[in-house]
């Protein structure tokens, strides 16, 4: 099935959103935890976290100018910090439910039953049930003119991973940690490792190392 | 295992790259096809494609200022167009091999055995073996001051998906298309759907629809 620009523009908006959200491939499933200056917490599922660099350790994320994610954006801009927590198979339902349009005064932690986990000196809540979680400090914020989305760059200042998932070479077995992947707007996937590939070199054929 | 900023900064650079690349969660595995003005083709695996919006249909990607990805960047800036092709389980080895530092005059298509598929009037090659592929037109390019990476925004002007993977509501079953996910620098994963969730509303409990 081939869609041109004109075909895509002519689609029903829900159909178009489901289609276009499927086209980038599998997406990471993360919960972004924030708090306002009074410490009132907020939690939102975000599928747009992307690696920007390792030294310094930077992750970017895209926030749509939507009512739900706006509370998250406001808190990040107010406090300069946030947490990123992997969604694991144990918490798919609660994680997805954070996308509901709760009123500002209601915390998605309380509404979904996920636990707040605070680390002394860090002004945003982590998700108690998450197996992999990071404390982030905002480094840069741009609003993209092309469609009004917000592009936030943050530095990882804290990272917690289960010891049994951490390889000798630094690679984390996020499948063993229960981390799931997202596709489209609403589909959650478990994974199994097919291949780990050796570093690619022009004069060597591709080689699986495990 | 808890890492602070200081811990991360003190790590061996390869260990740090493996660790930090694992922390964003599962990543999409895509091949980006380009050509220069003479039609010489180039292909690079990119794990940073991210959905930016559906109307207009926009995807962004991050390109590191590395030798391999630079050919891709130069071609995109020269011609204003590129293709994004999902990596499926059938082509993991060839896709990974495109990350090798081939000299500029050697096409990664020829080097890895992947086929070029050209659509009349579109100046970048698609991957013949890919089941889901898109033709992109560059809309915006920013070089990020924080670490020199390039942020490219493109509009989907062509999208091809297998008919049997396209749902009545527009969602694409990318697992059925064979699309794989990436973790870290080099690990490829197959997926299985755990849950598709209904649209989240504050006054309804989370509900799986399939």
HADDOCK unambig.tbl for C-alpha pairs under 7 A between the chains (distance, minus, plus):
assign (segid A and resid 1 and name CA) (segid B and resid 160 and name CA) 5.55 0.50 0.50
assign (segid A and resid 1 and name CA) (segid B and resid 161 and name CA) 5.36 0.50 0.50
assign (segid A and resid 1 and name CA) (segid B and resid 162 and name CA) 5.85 0.50 0.50
assign (segid A and resid 1 and name CA) (segid B and resid 163 and name CA) 5.35 0.50 0.50
assign (segid A and resid 2 and name CA) (segid B and resid 159 and name CA) 5.70 0.50 0.50
assign (segid A and resid 2 and name CA) (segid B and resid 160 and name CA) 4.44 0.50 0.50
assign (segid A and resid 2 and name CA) (segid B and resid 161 and name CA) 6.69 0.50 0.50
assign (segid A and resid 3 and name CA) (segid B and resid 158 and name CA) 5.60 0.50 0.50
assign (segid A and resid 3 and name CA) (segid B and resid 159 and name CA) 5.02 0.50 0.50
assign (segid A and resid 3 and name CA) (segid B and resid 160 and name CA) 6.29 0.50 0.50
assign (segid A and resid 4 and name CA) (segid B and resid 157 and name CA) 5.60 0.50 0.50
assign (segid A and resid 4 and name CA) (segid B and resid 158 and name CA) 4.61 0.50 0.50
assign (segid A and resid 4 and name CA) (segid B and resid 159 and name CA) 6.59 0.50 0.50
assign (segid A and resid 5 and name CA) (segid B and resid 157 and name CA) 4.55 0.50 0.50
assign (segid A and resid 5 and name CA) (segid B and resid 158 and name CA) 6.23 0.50 0.50
assign (segid A and resid 15 and name CA) (segid B and resid 169 and name CA) 5.30 0.50 0.50
assign (segid A and resid 15 and name CA) (segid B and resid 170 and name CA) 4.59 0.50 0.50
assign (segid A and resid 16 and name CA) (segid B and resid 54 and name CA) 6.58 0.50 0.50
assign (segid A and resid 16 and name CA) (segid B and resid 170 and name CA) 6.51 0.50 0.50
assign (segid A and resid 17 and name CA) (segid B and resid 54 and name CA) 5.42 0.50 0.50
assign (segid A and resid 18 and name CA) (segid B and resid 169 and name CA) 6.99 0.50 0.50
assign (segid A and resid 18 and name CA) (segid B and resid 170 and name CA) 5.18 0.50 0.50
assign (segid A and resid 18 and name CA) (segid B and resid 171 and name CA) 4.67 0.50 0.50
assign (segid A and resid 19 and name CA) (segid B and resid 170 and name CA) 4.65 0.50 0.50
assign (segid A and resid 19 and name CA) (segid B and resid 171 and name CA) 4.92 0.50 0.50
assign (segid A and resid 19 and name CA) (segid B and resid 172 and name CA) 6.22 0.50 0.50
assign (segid A and resid 20 and name CA) (segid B and resid 54 and name CA) 5.66 0.50 0.50
assign (segid A and resid 20 and name CA) (segid B and resid 57 and name CA) 6.42 0.50 0.50
assign (segid A and resid 21 and name CA) (segid B and resid 51 and name CA) 6.48 0.50 0.50
assign (segid A and resid 22 and name CA) (segid B and resid 171 and name CA) 6.27 0.50 0.50
assign (segid A and resid 22 and name CA) (segid B and resid 172 and name CA) 5.69 0.50 0.50
assign (segid A and resid 24 and name CA) (segid B and resid 28 and name CA) 6.84 0.50 0.50
assign (segid A and resid 24 and name CA) (segid B and resid 49 and name CA) 6.11 0.50 0.50
assign (segid A and resid 24 and name CA) (segid B and resid 50 and name CA) 6.18 0.50 0.50
assign (segid A and resid 24 and name CA) (segid B and resid 51 and name CA) 6.21 0.50 0.50
assign (segid A and resid 25 and name CA) (segid B and resid 28 and name CA) 4.89 0.50 0.50
assign (segid A and resid 25 and name CA) (segid B and resid 29 and name CA) 6.88 0.50 0.50
assign (segid A and resid 25 and name CA) (segid B and resid 86 and name CA) 6.66 0.50 0.50
assign (segid A and resid 26 and name CA) (segid B and resid 27 and name CA) 6.24 0.50 0.50
assign (segid A and resid 26 and name CA) (segid B and resid 28 and name CA) 4.72 0.50 0.50
assign (segid A and resid 26 and name CA) (segid B and resid 181 and name CA) 5.83 0.50 0.50
assign (segid A and resid 27 and name CA) (segid B and resid 26 and name CA) 6.25 0.50 0.50
assign (segid A and resid 27 and name CA) (segid B and resid 27 and name CA) 5.76 0.50 0.50
assign (segid A and resid 27 and name CA) (segid B and resid 28 and name CA) 6.00 0.50 0.50
assign (segid A and resid 28 and name CA) (segid B and resid 24 and name CA) 6.84 0.50 0.50
assign (segid A and resid 28 and name CA) (segid B and resid 25 and name CA) 4.89 0.50 0.50
assign (segid A and resid 28 and name CA) (segid B and resid 26 and name CA) 4.72 0.50 0.50
assign (segid A and resid 28 and name CA) (segid B and resid 27 and name CA) 6.00 0.50 0.50
assign (segid A and resid 29 and name CA) (segid B and resid 25 and name CA) 6.87 0.50 0.50
assign (segid A and resid 48 and name CA) (segid B and resid 50 and name CA) 6.05 0.50 0.50
assign (segid A and resid 48 and name CA) (segid B and resid 51 and name CA) 6.98 0.50 0.50
assign (segid A and resid 49 and name CA) (segid B and resid 24 and name CA) 6.10 0.50 0.50
assign (segid A and resid 50 and name CA) (segid B and resid 24 and name CA) 6.20 0.50 0.50
assign (segid A and resid 50 and name CA) (segid B and resid 48 and name CA) 6.05 0.50 0.50
assign (segid A and resid 51 and name CA) (segid B and resid 21 and name CA) 6.47 0.50 0.50
assign (segid A and resid 51 and name CA) (segid B and resid 24 and name CA) 6.22 0.50 0.50
assign (segid A and resid 51 and name CA) (segid B and resid 48 and name CA) 6.98 0.50 0.50
assign (segid A and resid 54 and name CA) (segid B and resid 16 and name CA) 6.59 0.50 0.50
assign (segid A and resid 54 and name CA) (segid B and resid 17 and name CA) 5.44 0.50 0.50
assign (segid A and resid 54 and name CA) (segid B and resid 20 and name CA) 5.66 0.50 0.50
assign (segid A and resid 57 and name CA) (segid B and resid 20 and name CA) 6.43 0.50 0.50
assign (segid A and resid 86 and name CA) (segid B and resid 25 and name CA) 6.66 0.50 0.50
assign (segid A and resid 93 and name CA) (segid B and resid 206 and name CA) 5.64 0.50 0.50
assign (segid A and resid 96 and name CA) (segid B and resid 200 and name CA) 6.90 0.50 0.50
assign (segid A and resid 97 and name CA) (segid B and resid 200 and name CA) 5.33 0.50 0.50
assign (segid A and resid 97 and name CA) (segid B and resid 206 and name CA) 5.72 0.50 0.50
assign (segid A and resid 99 and name CA) (segid B and resid 200 and name CA) 5.94 0.50 0.50
assign (segid A and resid 100 and name CA) (segid B and resid 200 and name CA) 4.68 0.50 0.50
assign (segid A and resid 100 and name CA) (segid B and resid 201 and name CA) 4.52 0.50 0.50
assign (segid A and resid 100 and name CA) (segid B and resid 202 and name CA) 5.16 0.50 0.50
assign (segid A and resid 101 and name CA) (segid B and resid 201 and name CA) 6.50 0.50 0.50
assign (segid A and resid 101 and name CA) (segid B and resid 202 and name CA) 6.02 0.50 0.50
assign (segid A and resid 102 and name CA) (segid B and resid 202 and name CA) 5.62 0.50 0.50
assign (segid A and resid 157 and name CA) (segid B and resid 4 and name CA) 5.63 0.50 0.50
assign (segid A and resid 157 and name CA) (segid B and resid 5 and name CA) 4.56 0.50 0.50
assign (segid A and resid 158 and name CA) (segid B and resid 3 and name CA) 5.62 0.50 0.50
assign (segid A and resid 158 and name CA) (segid B and resid 4 and name CA) 4.63 0.50 0.50
assign (segid A and resid 158 and name CA) (segid B and resid 5 and name CA) 6.23 0.50 0.50
assign (segid A and resid 159 and name CA) (segid B and resid 2 and name CA) 5.72 0.50 0.50
assign (segid A and resid 159 and name CA) (segid B and resid 3 and name CA) 5.04 0.50 0.50
assign (segid A and resid 159 and name CA) (segid B and resid 4 and name CA) 6.60 0.50 0.50
assign (segid A and resid 160 and name CA) (segid B and resid 1 and name CA) 5.54 0.50 0.50
assign (segid A and resid 160 and name CA) (segid B and resid 2 and name CA) 4.46 0.50 0.50
assign (segid A and resid 160 and name CA) (segid B and resid 3 and name CA) 6.31 0.50 0.50
assign (segid A and resid 161 and name CA) (segid B and resid 1 and name CA) 5.34 0.50 0.50
assign (segid A and resid 161 and name CA) (segid B and resid 2 and name CA) 6.69 0.50 0.50
assign (segid A and resid 162 and name CA) (segid B and resid 1 and name CA) 5.83 0.50 0.50
assign (segid A and resid 163 and name CA) (segid B and resid 1 and name CA) 5.34 0.50 0.50
assign (segid A and resid 169 and name CA) (segid B and resid 15 and name CA) 5.29 0.50 0.50
assign (segid A and resid 169 and name CA) (segid B and resid 18 and name CA) 6.96 0.50 0.50
assign (segid A and resid 170 and name CA) (segid B and resid 15 and name CA) 4.58 0.50 0.50
assign (segid A and resid 170 and name CA) (segid B and resid 16 and name CA) 6.50 0.50 0.50
assign (segid A and resid 170 and name CA) (segid B and resid 18 and name CA) 5.15 0.50 0.50
assign (segid A and resid 170 and name CA) (segid B and resid 19 and name CA) 4.63 0.50 0.50
assign (segid A and resid 171 and name CA) (segid B and resid 18 and name CA) 4.66 0.50 0.50
assign (segid A and resid 171 and name CA) (segid B and resid 19 and name CA) 4.91 0.50 0.50
assign (segid A and resid 171 and name CA) (segid B and resid 22 and name CA) 6.26 0.50 0.50
assign (segid A and resid 171 and name CA) (segid B and resid 184 and name CA) 6.50 0.50 0.50
assign (segid A and resid 172 and name CA) (segid B and resid 19 and name CA) 6.22 0.50 0.50
assign (segid A and resid 172 and name CA) (segid B and resid 22 and name CA) 5.68 0.50 0.50
assign (segid A and resid 181 and name CA) (segid B and resid 26 and name CA) 5.83 0.50 0.50
assign (segid A and resid 184 and name CA) (segid B and resid 171 and name CA) 6.51 0.50 0.50
assign (segid A and resid 186 and name CA) (segid B and resid 196 and name CA) 5.56 0.50 0.50
assign (segid A and resid 186 and name CA) (segid B and resid 197 and name CA) 5.34 0.50 0.50
assign (segid A and resid 187 and name CA) (segid B and resid 195 and name CA) 5.92 0.50 0.50
assign (segid A and resid 187 and name CA) (segid B and resid 196 and name CA) 4.25 0.50 0.50
assign (segid A and resid 187 and name CA) (segid B and resid 197 and name CA) 6.42 0.50 0.50
assign (segid A and resid 188 and name CA) (segid B and resid 193 and name CA) 5.97 0.50 0.50
assign (segid A and resid 188 and name CA) (segid B and resid 194 and name CA) 5.64 0.50 0.50
assign (segid A and resid 188 and name CA) (segid B and resid 195 and name CA) 5.35 0.50 0.50
assign (segid A and resid 188 and name CA) (segid B and resid 196 and name CA) 6.18 0.50 0.50
assign (segid A and resid 189 and name CA) (segid B and resid 191 and name CA) 5.89 0.50 0.50
assign (segid A and resid 189 and name CA) (segid B and resid 192 and name CA) 5.36 0.50 0.50
assign (segid A and resid 189 and name CA) (segid B and resid 193 and name CA) 4.38 0.50 0.50
assign (segid A and resid 189 and name CA) (segid B and resid 194 and name CA) 5.14 0.50 0.50
assign (segid A and resid 190 and name CA) (segid B and resid 191 and name CA) 5.60 0.50 0.50
assign (segid A and resid 190 and name CA) (segid B and resid 192 and name CA) 5.43 0.50 0.50
assign (segid A and resid 190 and name CA) (segid B and resid 193 and name CA) 6.37 0.50 0.50
assign (segid A and resid 190 and name CA) (segid B and resid 194 and name CA) 6.17 0.50 0.50
assign (segid A and resid 191 and name CA) (segid B and resid 189 and name CA) 5.89 0.50 0.50
assign (segid A and resid 191 and name CA) (segid B and resid 190 and name CA) 5.59 0.50 0.50
assign (segid A and resid 191 and name CA) (segid B and resid 191 and name CA) 4.32 0.50 0.50
assign (segid A and resid 191 and name CA) (segid B and resid 192 and name CA) 6.32 0.50 0.50
assign (segid A and resid 192 and name CA) (segid B and resid 189 and name CA) 5.36 0.50 0.50
assign (segid A and resid 192 and name CA) (segid B and resid 190 and name CA) 5.43 0.50 0.50
assign (segid A and resid 192 and name CA) (segid B and resid 191 and name CA) 6.31 0.50 0.50
assign (segid A and resid 193 and name CA) (segid B and resid 188 and name CA) 5.98 0.50 0.50
assign (segid A and resid 193 and name CA) (segid B and resid 189 and name CA) 4.38 0.50 0.50
assign (segid A and resid 193 and name CA) (segid B and resid 190 and name CA) 6.37 0.50 0.50
assign (segid A and resid 194 and name CA) (segid B and resid 188 and name CA) 5.66 0.50 0.50
assign (segid A and resid 194 and name CA) (segid B and resid 189 and name CA) 5.14 0.50 0.50
assign (segid A and resid 194 and name CA) (segid B and resid 190 and name CA) 6.16 0.50 0.50
assign (segid A and resid 195 and name CA) (segid B and resid 187 and name CA) 5.93 0.50 0.50
assign (segid A and resid 195 and name CA) (segid B and resid 188 and name CA) 5.35 0.50 0.50
assign (segid A and resid 196 and name CA) (segid B and resid 186 and name CA) 5.55 0.50 0.50
assign (segid A and resid 196 and name CA) (segid B and resid 187 and name CA) 4.25 0.50 0.50
assign (segid A and resid 196 and name CA) (segid B and resid 188 and name CA) 6.17 0.50 0.50
assign (segid A and resid 197 and name CA) (segid B and resid 186 and name CA) 5.34 0.50 0.50
assign (segid A and resid 197 and name CA) (segid B and resid 187 and name CA) 6.43 0.50 0.50
assign (segid A and resid 200 and name CA) (segid B and resid 96 and name CA) 6.91 0.50 0.50
assign (segid A and resid 200 and name CA) (segid B and resid 97 and name CA) 5.34 0.50 0.50
assign (segid A and resid 200 and name CA) (segid B and resid 99 and name CA) 5.94 0.50 0.50
assign (segid A and resid 200 and name CA) (segid B and resid 100 and name CA) 4.68 0.50 0.50
assign (segid A and resid 201 and name CA) (segid B and resid 100 and name CA) 4.52 0.50 0.50
assign (segid A and resid 201 and name CA) (segid B and resid 101 and name CA) 6.50 0.50 0.50
assign (segid A and resid 202 and name CA) (segid B and resid 100 and name CA) 5.16 0.50 0.50
assign (segid A and resid 202 and name CA) (segid B and resid 101 and name CA) 6.01 0.50 0.50
assign (segid A and resid 202 and name CA) (segid B and resid 102 and name CA) 5.61 0.50 0.50
assign (segid A and resid 206 and name CA) (segid B and resid 93 and name CA) 5.67 0.50 0.50
assign (segid A and resid 206 and name CA) (segid B and resid 97 and name CA) 5.73 0.50 0.50
